[in-house]
Amino acid sequence: MSVCSNELMSLARELVGVEGECRARAAVGRSYYALFHEALATADLLKLPQCPPNGKLATHERLIYRYESGGKGLAALGRTLRKQKQMRAVADYDIHEEFRTGEARLHIANTERVMGDLRRISQAEVVSQS
């Protein structure tokens, strides 16, 4: 059985619903990956460019590049993806610094907003292709 971005977001909300720094950090990670997979599916649907001509980028940076090179509105989504990725890195790697549940809730709210934007873009693209 495969997992979809909605299930990852559901788990993130579940995790952040219980107080505790470890759960808050895990919630940020799950919500970021929900966004990553939603953004990847949308980028593929829109046929956004795959990678920079002369660059070697890691998987997440390649996805961000696809949006940043897609025009003004898509570039804004790329910047948001980058910010969400940075917060996920803080949650995963900066364990010596305190991480509050409120930060995780804000991250999740932002992620849900962007996922909604991506879904609207995808729906519009599907309609325009029919």
N, C-alpha and C positions, 0 to 999 in steps of 0.2 A: 504494500500500500504506500502510495506517495503522499507527501505533505504539501499543502498549498500555503500561500502567504497569509490567508485568513486564519489558518490554524496557528501559525507562528504568532500572529497578533493576538489571538485569543490566549495563548500561553503567556505572552508578555503581560497582558492585562491581569491574568490570574496571578502571576508572580508579583506584580507591583501592588496587588490588592492585599498582600500580607507584608506587614512591616519587617524590615531587615535589610541591611546593606547588601548582603550577598544576593538576595532576591531582586533588589533594585538593579544591581549590576547585570544580573542574568536577564532581567526584563528588557533592559536597553539592548543587549545583544540580540535577543530574539526579535525585538521590534525592528532593529536595523536590518536583520536578514530578511524579514518579511518585506521591507521596503526594497532591499536589493533585488529580490526575486521579482517583485512587481515591476520595478524599473527595467529589469532585464527583459521581461516579456514585452513591455511596452516599446522598448527600444527596438526589439526584433520586429514587432508589428509595424512600427513606423519606418523600418529599414534604415535606421540611423547608421552612419559610417562606423565601421568596425574598430579601427585603431588609427593612431596618427601615422603618417607616411613613414617617418624615420625614427620611430620611438619604440622602446620596449617598456611596456607598462604592465603592472600587475593587474589581475582580474578586476578588482574594484576600481582602480584608476582608469582602466579601459572603458568601463561602463560610464564613469563620470565624464570622461572625454567625449563619449558618444553624445551625451546631452549638451555638454559645453560647446560642441561644434555644430549643434543643430539649430542655431538661431536664437534670437533674444529670449523668447519665452522658455524654450527648452534649456537654455544656458542657466536661467534662474533655477530650474529644477536640478541641474548639475551642481550648482553651488550648494543647494540644500542637501543633496546627496552627500556632498563632501563634508558638510557640517555634521550631519547625522553619523557619518563614518568616524569622524573625529571624536564624537561623544562616545561611540561604541568602543573606540580605542582607549579612551580614558577609563571607561567602566571595566574593560578587560585587563588593562596593563598597569594603570596607576593605583594599585591596590593599597599603597601606603598612604594615600590621601582619602579623606572621608568622602563618601558618596551618599547623598541623601535621596530618600524615596521621592521627594518633590522633584528632584532633577530628572529622575526616571519617568515620572508622570508627565512632565513637560516634554521630554523626548518622545514618549509614546503619543501624546496629543499631536505633536508636530508630524510624526511619522504617519499617523492616521490621516491627517489633512493632506499630506503629499500623496499618499496612496489613493485618496479620493480624487485628487487632481489627475493622477496617472490613469485611473479608471475612466474618468470622463474623456480624457484624450483618446484612450483606446476605443471607447464606445463611438466617439466621433469618427475615428479612422475606419472602424468596421462599417459604419453607416455610409461613409463616403465611398467605400470600396464596393458597396452593393448597388 
